[in-house]
Amino acid sequence: MGLAVEIGSLKLKNPVMTASGTFGYGEEYSEFLDLNMLGAVVVKGISLKPMEGNPPPRICETPCGMLNAIGLQNIGLKRFLKEKLPYLRQFDTKIIVNILGNTIREYVRLSKELDDAGVDAIELNVSCPNVKKGGIIFGTDKRALSRLVLKVKQSSGKTLLITKLSPNVSDITEFARAAEESGSDALSLINTLRGMAIDIETRRPKLANIIGGLSGPAIKPIALRMVWEASQSVRIPVIGIGGIINARDAIEFMLAGATAIQVGTGNFINPMATIEIINGIRSYSEGKNIDNIRDIIGSIDGTAGHNNINL
Amino acid sequence: MNRYFKAKVIENLSLNSSHNLLTLEPIDPAAEPNPGQFYMIEAGDSYDPLLKRPFCYLQKTRETIQFLFRIRGKGTSLMRAFKKGKVISVIGPLGNGYPLPRKERTPLIVAGGTGIISLFSLINKLSHNCHVFYGARNKDELLLLHELEKLGNKLIVCTNDCSFGKEGMVNEVLSQFLSTNESIKTSCLIYTCGPKPMLQEITSIAVHAGISGYVSMEENMACGFGACQGCVVNTISGYKKVCKEGPVFPIEDIVWA
């Protein structure tokens, strides 16, 4: 029984990664699980200079999900390379660095330095809904995205380039194709959906930023649909993200066309979620006599009906 | 010792219309907490509510961990219905807890409302004879009175509506005490927990009187162990996570909005 998958040139021991912004720099989880077991660790988004993030309150719970407006608080590239990367290198897992900037130049510098540092992959964050400048413009303007991917691809050498797409667009396939045509090696989706909540007693927004990104099981059906659409429209591998809490969720994304998956909010409610998902995928494969998990990728049977009724 | 563990509900007592006393028995050995530390507790079996809830512990014995919580929202309403024998998942102990005072310092414990729960473990642990100032909205909201009296500290209780003890807010009572006990200012140390407006008042009293101390803060949090970065408070050295660098901060470090 094989769990290994490939994202372009990157070989993962299993399809389970952590989603950026939910797993810190790995250290935060090391007491709960063995990082060696993960397919990859995707670290909290890194910018050139440290960012202090948004004022509190930054998060609030909503039915089956949560809103966050952290505002990309991070320690900056320099400290990441010095303090966090050496720690992660001790483990036998792939290191994927999520990067963000306000200008193409910032993304280019980040990707150059990370390529020099020898990380396994770069994930372009073009879809954070919580900062006013930059970032999101690349995620919601097709031409801006193409230009960015093209430039970063030129500066990131042999390092695998993953573009993380925003769901806050009317047609995800256009953005998926734009990233592919500009040289992205893979796609990951979805980032959070723009959302909002109001306290009716105080008439104030529940987040200081007013708007935040919705995550958790509440967004899973939307994420699944977008992963299915995107994977139908490109040849490059797609990484599925959005409300994955358990192995059943992960398998759904793989059936829809995802080569690998990322666990985000699920880590908060169960710090061992990733390990339980890996084990769950293994038992599913064994139970169904699947020799290689790769065989289920995109194997959704498009004919409707005859599903089990679940009461 | 894993800080993510399963625990069995041993007892879940309703103290009054809005407070419960929950006793959990960890199924695997659990780490010893320090006063002021907290745990993330799973409130429901479904995805709604989704996140675990943070609670300071009240007491820890060799076999059990006890929590006193106020019913305020969906999560705590579900927790109120926890039946004996139910198994839930818990993460903790989390955060830094209260640093213990040096011997020559007299601790002034200032609690507002449910803030007494976080401070109770500290009072319990202090070998010092401390002064406890405890305020609540009314008599029905006062918790742990009997236990506090038994601990034999100098206890001053007040209620906003004068239904028990002195009348007024706990910050007013503390101010009065300090104005009639000038000499204590140089040798005391404040520990405080409660609603934000009260904490802000206590901070300004402390700063004016030149008294140092510690404040335990509260914020919405998703994980409790430093990953989500959702629970920050503003301090003189930037945003700090309540779950990791806190919940206890030096009183003069907090920048109030």
Interface residues (C-beta under 8 A of the other chain):
Chain A: G21 T22 F23 G24 E28 Y29 E31 F32 K44 E52 G53 P55 P56 P57 R58 I59 C60 E61 P63 C64 G65 M66 N68 I70 Q73 G216 P217 A218 I245 T265 N267 F268 I269 N270 P271 M272
Chain B: N2 R3 Y4 E42 Y47 D48 P49 L50 L51 K52 S89 I91 E219 N220 M221 A222 C223 F225 G226 A227 C228 Q229 G230 C231 V232 V233 N234 G238 Y239 A257
